[in-house]
């Protein structure tokens, strides 16, 4: 008795599309633009969903269809800008827009002028050198107490710094201060673009007027230099077959010809193209 093996699905030779390169263009909102300023407390995720015991933005902000422009680490505090405008969101986060972000940073130790100068000039981290920054010492700000409190060692002093960046890598400020020998104990984002956390207690938010964003050409709102290179590389190629034919023809015309044949043509060719004359 013959036994039939289960039929196998036909294999497709079509290559799947690489979705990792696909990007959606930032879009304008259908309704009015909303901009929300939120003072993120310590130990809160900058997203509206999380695991069972995570504290998220949904605990504080009841507005739907808004998203953070940039992120703050769970153990960082301060200003978080949320909007429903994709173009504005891209403008605030892309390094090419050069929107400044100012952080109040408490570090361990008495920071030296040499360390401040290194931070101002830019330091080389594992993911490459940082852009020049604005770094100055500041007095201890009059702000809320963190919960839980910062673990300070009584035998080691602390210093508050104001650090202004034009980029936002993963845990960049913490890595920069650690690179020059002064670990970060507390990090608060005070300012982003023209907005600050003034008059906002931790966990509070308020809606502000949206800034005017000039209309841009396609991809201009979110493309960086690297993206521009990618777009240039993906431009449709010209008719290469026509180009090759033209180039072959030009090469043929440049070849040396027999002078006699060039003047009079071959015998067969002359008979073939000779016209009757009366």
C-alpha positions in Angstrom: 0.0 0.0 0.0 1.3 3.4 -1.0 1.4 6.0 1.6 1.1 9.6 0.5 3.3 12.1 2.3 1.7 15.4 3.3 1.9 18.0 0.6 4.4 20.7 1.1 3.5 24.3 0.3 5.1 25.6 -2.8 8.2 27.5 -2.2 8.2 31.1 -3.2 11.3 32.5 -4.9 10.2 36.0 -4.4 12.5 37.8 -2.0 10.7 39.5 0.9 10.9 43.2 1.0 13.2 44.7 3.6 11.0 46.6 5.8 13.8 47.9 8.0 14.6 50.5 5.4 11.0 51.7 5.1 10.2 55.0 6.8 7.0 56.8 7.2 7.0 60.5 6.5 6.1 62.7 9.5 2.6 63.8 9.1 0.6 66.8 10.1 -2.3 66.2 12.5 -5.9 66.0 11.1 -7.1 68.5 13.7 -5.3 71.3 15.6 -1.7 70.8 16.7 -1.3 69.9 20.3 1.8 70.6 22.4 2.0 69.3 25.9 4.8 70.1 28.4 5.2 67.5 31.1 7.5 67.4 34.1 8.4 63.7 34.2 9.0 62.4 37.7 11.8 59.9 38.6 11.1 56.2 37.7 8.5 56.9 35.1 8.8 55.6 31.5 8.4 58.0 28.6 5.7 55.9 27.0 2.0 55.2 27.5 2.2 51.5 28.1 4.6 49.2 30.0 4.8 46.1 32.2 2.5 45.5 35.1 4.4 47.4 37.7 5.7 50.2 35.4 4.7 53.8 35.9 3.9 55.3 32.5 2.7 58.5 31.0 -0.9 57.2 31.0 -0.9 57.6 34.8 -0.5 61.4 34.4 -1.7 62.5 30.9 -5.3 61.6 29.7 -4.8 63.1 26.2 -4.8 60.6 23.3 -2.8 60.5 20.1 0.2 62.5 21.4 3.7 61.2 21.4 7.0 62.2 23.1 9.5 64.3 21.1 12.6 62.6 22.3 13.0 60.5 25.4 14.1 60.7 29.0 15.6 57.8 30.8 13.5 56.1 33.5 16.0 57.4 36.1 16.0 61.0 34.7 13.6 63.8 35.4 12.3 67.0 33.9 10.8 68.4 30.7 9.2 66.1 28.2 7.5 67.6 25.2 4.6 65.7 23.6 2.8 66.5 20.4 0.5 65.1 17.8 2.4 66.8 15.0 4.9 64.5 13.4 6.8 67.3 11.6 7.2 69.2 14.8 8.3 66.1 16.6 11.0 65.5 14.0 12.2 69.1 14.2 12.7 68.9 17.9 14.6 65.6 17.8 16.7 65.6 14.7 20.3 66.7 15.2 20.2 68.6 11.9 17.6 71.0 13.4 20.1 72.0 16.1 17.4 72.4 18.8 19.2 72.9 22.1 18.4 70.9 25.2 19.6 72.1 28.6 20.1 69.7 31.6 20.8 70.4 35.2 23.2 67.7 36.3 24.4 66.8 39.8 27.7 65.0 39.7 29.9 63.4 42.3 33.0 65.4 43.2 34.3 68.9 42.7 34.4 69.4 39.0 37.6 70.9 37.6 38.0 73.5 34.9 39.9 71.1 32.8 36.9 68.6 32.9 34.5 71.4 32.0 36.7 72.4 29.0 36.8 68.7 27.9 33.0 68.6 27.9 32.8 71.9 26.1 35.1 70.7 23.3 33.5 67.3 23.0 34.6 63.9 24.3 35.0 60.6 22.5 32.6 58.0 23.6 32.2 54.4 22.4 29.8 55.5 19.7 32.0 58.4 18.5 32.9 61.9 19.5 30.3 64.3 20.9 29.5 67.7 19.5 30.8 70.7 21.4 28.5 71.6 24.3 27.9 74.5 26.6 28.9 73.5 30.2 29.0 75.8 33.2 28.9 75.4 36.9 25.7 76.5 38.7 24.4 76.9 42.2 22.2 74.2 43.6 18.8 74.9 42.1 15.7 75.4 44.2 13.8 72.3 43.1 11.8 69.4 44.5 13.3 66.6 46.5 13.7 63.4 44.5 11.8 60.2 45.6 13.8 58.2 46.4 16.5 60.6 47.5 19.9 60.7 45.8 22.6 58.6 47.6 25.2 61.1 48.5 28.4 60.4 50.4 29.1 62.9 53.1 32.8 62.7 52.6 32.6 63.6 48.9 31.1 66.9 47.7 28.8 67.3 44.7 28.7 69.8 41.9 25.7 71.1 39.8 26.4 71.7 36.1 24.3 73.2 33.4 24.9 71.2 30.2 23.4 72.3 26.9 23.5 69.8 23.9 22.4 69.8 20.3 22.2 66.0 20.1 20.6 63.3 22.2 22.3 59.9 22.3 21.4 57.2 24.6 22.3 58.2 28.2 24.7 60.7 26.7 25.0 63.2 29.6 25.8 60.4 32.1 28.4 58.9 29.8 30.0 62.3 29.2 30.4 63.2 32.9 31.6 59.7 33.7 34.2 60.0 30.9 35.8 63.0 32.6 35.7 61.3 36.0 32.6 62.7 37.6 29.6 60.3 37.7 26.1 61.7 37.4 24.0 61.4 40.5 20.9 63.3 39.3 19.8 64.5 35.9 17.0 66.9 35.2 16.1 68.3 31.7 15.3 71.9 32.3 14.8 73.3 28.8 14.0 72.0 25.3 13.9 74.5 22.4 12.0 77.5 24.0 10.1 75.6 26.6 11.1 75.0 30.3 9.7 73.3 33.3 9.2 76.6 35.2 6.0 76.5 37.3 5.5 72.7 36.7 5.7 70.4 39.6 6.7 66.8 39.1 3.8 64.9 37.4 2.1 68.1 36.2 1.5 69.0 32.6 0.1 72.0 30.7 -0.8 72.6 27.1 0.9 75.4 25.2 0.6 77.1 21.9 2.2 75.3 19.0 5.1 77.0 17.3 4.8 77.9 13.7 6.6 75.4 11.5 7.3 76.5 7.9 6.1 74.1 5.2 8.9 71.9 4.0 9.6 69.8 0.9 9.3 66.1 1.1 11.7 64.5 3.6 13.1 67.9 4.6 11.5 67.9 8.0 13.2 64.7 9.2 16.2 64.0 7.0 19.7 64.2 8.4 22.9 64.3 6.3 23.0 60.5 6.4 19.4 60.3 5.2 20.1 62.8 2.4 22.8 60.5 1.2 20.4 57.6 1.3 17.8 59.4 -0.7 20.4 60.4 -3.3 21.5 56.9 -3.5 18.0 55.7 -4.1 17.1 58.0 -6.9 16.0 56.1 -10.0 18.8 55.5 -12.4 18.7 56.9 -16.0 18.3 54.7 -19.0 21.6 52.9 -18.7 20.9 50.8 -21.9 20.6 54.0 -23.9 23.7 55.4 -22.3 25.7 52.3 -23.1 24.6 52.4 -26.8 25.7 56.1 -27.0 29.0 55.4 -25.4 29.7 52.5 -27.7 28.8 54.7 -30.7 31.2 57.4 -29.5 33.9 54.8 -29.0 33.4 53.6 -32.6 33.7 57.1 -34.0 36.9 57.6 -32.2 38.5 54.5 -33.7 41.1 55.0 -36.5 39.7 54.3 -39.9 41.3 53.4 -43.1 41.8 56.7 -44.9 40.8 55.4 -48.3 37.8 53.7 -47.0 36.8 56.7 -45.0 36.9 58.9 -48.1 35.4 56.6 -50.8 33.9 53.8 -48.9 34.4 50.1 -49.8 33.5 48.9 -53.2 30.5 46.9 -52.0 29.4 49.8 -49.8 29.7 52.3 -52.6 27.5 50.2 -54.9 25.0 49.7 -52.2 24.5 53.4 -51.4 25.2 55.0 -54.8 22.2 56.9 -56.2 21.2 57.1 -59.8 22.1 60.4 -61.5 20.7 61.5 -64.9 
